[in-house]
Amino acid sequence: MDLQALKNKYDIIGNDPALNEALETAVKFAPTGLSVLIQGESGVGKESFARIIHQFSPRKQGAFFVVNCGALPKELVNSELFGHVRGSFTGATDTRKGYFEEADGGTLFLDEIAELPLESQALLLRVLQSGEYRKVGSNKVEHTDVRIVAATNVHLYEAVKRGKFREDLYFRLSAAQIRIPPLRDRRGDIYLLFRKFTSDFSEVNGMCKISLKPEAIRLLEQYRWPGNIRQLQGFTQSLTAQLSTKVTPTLQRIELSAAELQPFMPMEEGEPIPVIYDAGAAQQAQGSAFNADERQAIFKAILDIKQEVDALKARMDRRELPLPQETSAPEEEAEWQEQEDFQPEEQPSVEHSLSVRRTEEELIRQALEKYHGNRKKAAEELGMSERTLYRKLPEEYRKK
């Protein structure tokens, strides 16, 4: 089976070289009896690789079980994996088979293997070395022929150094490794996945598919997608549900610009800052020492400082100081003397003022575009009153 046919069969989308290498490695390991360790962040599709290994192995006619080690209650892990006999603990009313007995002759996929307790890790190592195990509460040694495919989203050797994972088990598993790249390292595959997810969702729900303009595609690719494919799928389905409409004979697809996509982009942390993607500006900024988020934060800080300075100047302009009278109280004379001694700071240069003004106008322009011209929401976003926003409006918005 060629690589593209393999992707089609297991619904794997992407052409990234690192993804292709991981798939080729899985196919090479599959016919062997080696235990395999799949490493990758949460949401990259590790289970699909485990299924490929099983289906291309001599065990493909046997059972394939998926065990999420992180979801097993710690007090029942050994019972779930190896089974138990009646009366071995409170609630054990019958003898029960474990996964190793159920999967005999097949493949057991142990997801999140780093979550196994150390005691269970020792028992797992024994099964890997000899195929022997005991049910909880039993002295009878039993045998199983199970292939282990394990997966983890943590750095296992770091867990070894912290005493959270057995070193001997790590070396037993790590002889055959597959590394699946995160989505942020496969940026060329992001829009391919987006198209697949919106297409599938639209067909099921009878809605128009969503497509993106070039600048919107770049905006989608700039995000890190910490939840990887799972996060992108949920985002795409939600976006389609919110912005799409029912299919009609004259409308089967809706195309979004960057400005239309931006309000729906997820934020990883902190307060949302209005960012409208500007392809030309992004191209000019490629060589900049700051990324887009850092530049936006700097602009916001400049705007905050400018507002504070404006407020201070307004208070000084409104202050009307009376001429001192002979009858003034000592406190009044002291206050007047203090105010008289006040020397304003040196005025900023014309060039500096223009630069701050341009930055301020750009932030206002971006906020207005984000909220489709709604001045009240834009003012709230920028932390100023609607009246102040109106006074500072860029020229093109005063005519609207």
JOWOUR-V829810 format. One line per field, one symbol per residue. phi: phi as a letter, one per 30 degrees, with the letter a starting at -180 (. if undefined). psi: psi as a letter, one per 20 degrees, with the letter a starting at -180 (. if undefined). burial: b if it has 24 or more other ideal C-beta (glycine too) atoms within 12 Angstrom, else e. Layout:
BEGIN
phi->???
psi->???
burial->???
END
This chain:
BEGIN
phi->.ddddddddchcckbdeddddddddddddeddcddbccclddjdjddddddddddccdcddddbccbdddcdeedceddddcibceidaejddbdbdcddddceibbcccdhdddddeddddddeddddbicabddibcddcbbcbccccbaccddddddddicbddddedddddbcbccddddcbedcddddeddddddddddcicddcbbdeddddddddddhddhddddddddddddddcdbddbecbcbbccdddddedcddcdaiddcdbcdbeddddddecddcdddddddddddddddddddddddddddddccdddcddddeddddddddddddcdddddddddddddddddddddddddddchiddddddddcibddddeddceeeddddd
psi->prghhggghjlppqjphhghggghgghhhgirjqqpoppqrpjikhhhhhhggghjrijhiaqoppoohiipphijghgggirrrpjhrpimiqppqrhhghjpibpoonqlhiipqhghhghgggghhijqrqqpjqipprqqnpppoqqqjrohhhhghijippghhghhhjhoqpppqrhijlhiighgggggghggggghjkrqqprqrghhghgghhqhmhjbhgghgggggggghhirrqprhioiqppqrhhhhgiipqpgrappppoppogghhhhjhjqiqrghghhhggghggggghggggghghhhioopqqpqhjqqhhggggghghhipoqrpqqqgggghgggggghgggggghhhkljohghggghikrqhggghhjpqghihi.
burial->eeeeebbeebebbbebebbeebbebbbebbeeebbbbbbbbbbbbbbbbbbbbbbbbebeeebbbbbbbeebeeebbbbbbbbbeeebeeeeeeebbbbbbbbbbbbbbbbbbbbbbbebbebbbbbbeeeebbbbeeeeebebbbbbbbbbbbebeebeeeeebbeebbebbbebbbbbbbbbbbbebbbbbbbbbbbebbeeeebbbbbbeebbbbbbbbbbbeebbbbbbebbbebbeebbeeeeeeeeebebbbbbbbbbbeeeeeeebbbbbbeeeeeeeeeeeeebbebbeebbebbeebbeeeeeeeeeeeeeeeeeeeeeeeeeeeeeeeeeeeeeeeeeeeeeeeebeebbbbbbbbbbbbbeeebeebbebbbbeeeebeebbbeeeeee
END
